[in-house]
Amino acid sequence: MAKNYYYINRGEFANTYKLCYAPSSQKLPEEWERIPRRMATYYASQEADRREFDKAMSGYASALILPYGMDEFDVDMYYEGEKFTIKDRIVTFM
């Protein structure tokens, strides 16, 4: 099994970014920057806190770390019947 690396795609503002993970064998586009897992979970938890306590400044960033190519809305809409776990804000499909 390949090791997963964590990535961030930063937007123009501090609260606009997307988080994902991908296997080490997968090549991501240039705008995705590799970051440590701890930073990825920190960014995701910061967005989750903003969504709870500061709704005006939230919703522009990832609150979950998903496999590359997926969106948070995909989990709600398309994978409702599939089994997945969320641990440390990282979504893993079984």
C-alpha positions in Angstrom: 0.0 0.0 0.0 1.4 3.4 -1.0 2.0 6.1 1.6 -0.4 9.0 1.5 0.9 12.6 1.3 -1.1 15.7 2.3 -1.6 18.8 0.1 -3.0 22.3 0.3 -4.1 24.5 -2.6 -4.1 28.0 -1.2 -6.5 30.7 -2.5 -6.1 34.4 -2.6 -7.1 34.9 1.1 -6.0 33.2 4.3 -9.3 31.4 4.8 -9.5 30.1 1.2 -7.8 26.7 0.7 -8.5 23.1 -0.3 -7.0 20.1 1.5 -6.5 16.6 0.1 -4.4 13.5 0.3 -3.0 11.3 -2.4 -0.8 8.3 -2.6 2.9 9.0 -3.1 2.7 7.5 -6.6 0.1 10.1 -7.8 1.4 13.3 -9.4 -0.6 16.4 -8.5 -0.8 19.7 -10.4 1.8 22.3 -9.6 -0.5 24.6 -7.5 -0.9 21.9 -4.9 1.8 22.2 -2.1 2.8 19.2 0.0 2.4 19.8 3.8 2.8 17.6 6.9 -0.3 15.7 8.1 -0.3 17.7 11.3 -0.7 21.0 9.4 -3.5 19.5 7.2 -5.5 18.4 10.2 -4.8 21.8 11.9 -6.2 23.7 8.8 -9.2 21.5 8.6 -10.0 21.9 12.3 -9.6 25.7 12.0 -12.2 25.7 9.3 -14.5 23.5 11.3 -14.3 25.9 14.2 -15.0 28.9 11.9 -18.1 27.1 10.6 -19.3 26.7 14.1 -18.4 30.0 15.7 -17.8 32.6 12.8 -20.3 31.8 10.0 -19.5 35.0 8.1 -15.9 34.0 7.5 -16.4 30.3 6.9 -17.3 28.0 4.1 -14.4 28.9 1.8 -12.0 26.2 3.0 -11.9 22.5 3.5 -13.1 21.2 6.9 -12.3 17.7 5.8 -9.3 16.1 4.2 -10.5 14.1 1.2 -8.8 12.0 -1.5 -7.6 14.1 -4.4 -10.3 14.9 -6.8 -13.2 14.8 -4.4 -15.2 17.6 -2.9 -16.9 17.8 0.5 -20.3 17.8 -1.2 -19.4 14.5 -2.9 -19.3 12.8 0.5 -22.8 14.0 1.4 -24.4 13.4 -2.0 -22.8 10.4 -3.6 -21.2 8.3 -0.9 -24.1 8.2 1.6 -24.5 4.4 1.3 -20.8 3.6 1.3 -18.8 3.0 4.3 -16.2 5.6 5.3 -14.6 6.8 8.5 -13.5 10.3 9.6 -10.6 10.4 12.0 -8.6 13.6 12.7 -10.8 15.2 9.9 -9.4 12.8 7.3 -12.0 10.9 5.3 -11.1 7.3 4.5 -13.2 5.0 2.4 -13.4 1.3 3.1 
